[in-house]
Amino acid sequence: MNIHPSAVIDPAAELDSTVQVGPCAVIEKGVRIGADTVIGPHAVISGPTTIGVGNKISPFAIIGAPPQDLHYQGEETTLEIGDHNIIREYVSLHRGTVSGRGLTSVGNHNMLMAYVHVAHDCEVGDHVIMANGATLGGHVVVEDRATLGGMVAVHQFCRIGEYAYIGGMSGLGKDVAPYVIAVGVRNDLRVTGINKVGLKRAGFDPEEIKQLSRAYKVLFRYNDLILQEALTMVEADFADCQSALRMVKFFRDSKRGVVRTAGEDEL
């Protein structure tokens, strides 16, 4: 184990023998860290927190701090981080609350750039990119391979669908559907098309992207259709396109409502 002599590690913390810990880092009791994870200088990791294998945590990151919730009274809640994540400097990841999931979770292969904040009870999937300063309020769900631009702010209880792309400086007060590009702030938030570049990079079949684009037009651009009519039409006309059906399910499961206002392609 490669631990700098100035690091402060509680005897009750559990670190794999291959973990590296930089100068002046603090690791408190209730922390478990898996193999080949690197903890940078001055990072602070509080527990109960579980960190998987192969993670890189940069200087001054704050991992597993208590939730910023006025109702929190010191209950034992947790943070779970998967494998092979890049967590850059000054990122803050907070534990859950008893009134929520009791758990904040970050999956695998994510990149959280400098000053990203993930609040209590959030659920971040796999291969998510959050650019500098992106912020999640409590209870937010970010599905696999979504991308959040710099300074994006997401209201509590919102969901961001898989492969969605949120443009920088956007502010979300509603859910954003899978596979779309969204940009804007609150009442001016709008979708500008399918995230075709992201889908191509992810290896989506060109025919599926074409079908998804057609389904998008029904859901977001047929202004004479109310939402339920549009959802029913997509289910009938695109029954063989799993991505289109996934988008319909996302709409039907939404509790806050899904951004449906369409704008011109900007990104």
N, C-alpha and C positions, 0 to 999 in steps of 0.2 A: 504494500500500500504506500503510495507516494503522497504524504501529508506534510505540508509546510509546518515548521515548528511553531509559527505564530497563529496557526488556525486553532479555533476553540471548538472541540467536539465533545458533546456530552457522552459519558460512558455508556448510556443506555441507547444511543444511536447505533444502527446496524449498517455497516458499510462493507460492501464486497472488497476483497483484498486487492482488486485492480482499480479501485476508485482513486482519482487524483483530486487533491484539495489544495487550493492556492492560499497565498498569504492572507491572514486576517479573516478568513471565512469563518462563519459561525454555523454549526450544525447542532440543533437541539435534540432533546429526547423525543422519542416517538417517530424519528425519521429512519426510513429504510432506503438505501441506495444500491442499485444493481450494478452489475459488472461494467467496466470500461466507461463509466460516467466521469466527466470532468467538471469540477466545481471551481469557478474562477475566484480571484481575489475579492474579498469583502462581500461575497454573497452571503445571505442569511437564509437558512432553511429551518423552518419550525415544523413541529409535528402536531398531530399525526399526519405524516406525509409519506407516501410511497413513490419512489422514482425508479423507473425501469433501467434497462441497459443502454449503453451507448449514447447517453444524453450529453450535451455540451451546454453548461450553464455559465453565462458570462459574468464578469465583475458587477457587483452591486445589485444583482437580482435579488428580489425578495420573494421567497417561495414558501407557501404554507402559512402565511400570516393569518390572524383572525379576521373574520369577515367584517366589512364596514357596514354593520347593520345595528341600528339602535336597540333592537330587541335581543341581540346576542349577549348572553350572560356567562360566557366562558364554557359552554357545553363542548363536549368532545366531538368535533366534526372533522372531516378528513379532506385531503387533497390527494388525488392519484394522477400520476404522470406516467405515460407509457414509455416506449423505446425510441431511441434515435431522434429525439427532438433537439432543435437548436433554439435556445432561449437566450436572447441577447441582453445587453446591459440595461439595468434599471427596469426590467420586466417585473411586474408584480402579479402573483397568482395567489388568490385567497381561498381558504377552506370554505366548506358549505355551512349551512345553518340548519337548526333542528326544524324550523318551519318550512324549509325547502327540502332538497334531496338529502341533506346532511353530508353532501359530497360535491366537490368540484372535480371535474375530470378532464384531462387532456390526453388524447390518444397517441398515435405513433407518427413519426416522420413529419412533424409540424415544424414550421419556422415562425417564431414569434420575435419580431424585430424590436429594436430599442424602444423602451417606454411603453410597450404594450401592457394593458391591464385586463386581466380576466377576473371578474368579481365572483362572489359566492354563488354556489349552486349551478355554475355554468357547465355546459357539456360541449367540449370541442372534439371533433372527430379526428380523422387521419388525413395527413397530407394537406393540412390547412396552412395558408400563408396569411399572416397578419402583419402589415407593414407598420412602420414607425408610428407610435402614438395611437394606434387603434385601441378602442376601449369597449369592453362588453359590460353592460350593467348586469345585475344579478339575474340568475335563472335563464340566461340566453343559451340557445342551442345553435351551434355552428356545425353543419354536416360536412361530410368528407369532401376534400378538395375544393372547398370554397376559398376565395381570395378576398381579403379586405384591404383596401388601399390605405394610405397614410391618413391618420387623424379621423378615421371613421368612428362614429359613436353609435352604439346600439342600445336602445332602450331595454329595460327589464322585460323579460318574458318573450322577447322576439325570437324568431327562428330564421336562420339563413340556410337555404337549401343547398344540396350538393352541387358542386361545380358552378355555383353562382359567383359572380364577380361584382364587388361593390367598389365603385370609383372613389378616389380619395376625397376627403373632406365631406363625405356624405353623412347624414344623420337619419337613422332608421327608427321609426315609431311603429312600423308594421312588419309582418313577415315578408321575406323576399323569396320567391319561388326558386326551385332548382333550375339550373342551366341558364339563367338569364343574367344580363348585365343590368345593374341598377346604379343610378347616380342622382344626387340631389339631397335636399334637407327637408325632413318632416313632410309638410303638406306639398312641397315641390318635388318630393321623391318620385322618380319615374323609372320605368324599365325601357331600355333602348334596343332590345333585341336578344337573340340567343348568343351565348358565349361560345361562338363557333371556334375561335382560336384555341380556347381552353379545351374544348371537346376534341378537336383534331389532335392536339398534343397528347391527350389522354388515350388516343387510339380508338375513338368512336368511329363506327362504320359511317361512311359518307351518306349512305341511304338513310340511316337512322337520324343523322343530323338534319337531312332534308325533311324527313317526316316530322321531326321535332319543331323545325322552323314553321311548318304548316300548322301544327297544333298551336304553336305560339300565336299565330295570327288570329286563330279562332278565340283564344282566351284573352288576348290583350288588345286586339285591333278591330274586332267586329263590334262596333259601338252599339249596334241595334240589338245585340243579345245581352240579356241579363246573365249574371254569372252562372246560375244553375243551368240555364239553357246551353251556355258555352261548354260547361263541364260535361253535360250529357252528350253533346255533339262530339266532343273529343273522344269520349269513351266508346262511342259507336263507330266513328270514322277512323280511329287510330288504335284499334283493339290489338294490333300486332306490334305496336311500338311501346315497349316497356317504359321508355323514358317519358313519353307523353302521359302514360297512365300514372307514372310516379308523380308527375306534376299535378295531375288531377287529385290524387290522394293527398298531396301536400295542401292544396286548397281546402279540401273537405275536412282535414284535421286541424286547420288553423283556428285558434281562439282569438287572436288579435286582429285577424283579417290580413289579406295578402295584398301587397302593392300591385295595383292593376293599371294604373295610369301609364300610358305609353307615350314616349317621346321619340324624337328622331335619333338615329344612330349617331353616337358621339365618341365612342371608344373603339 
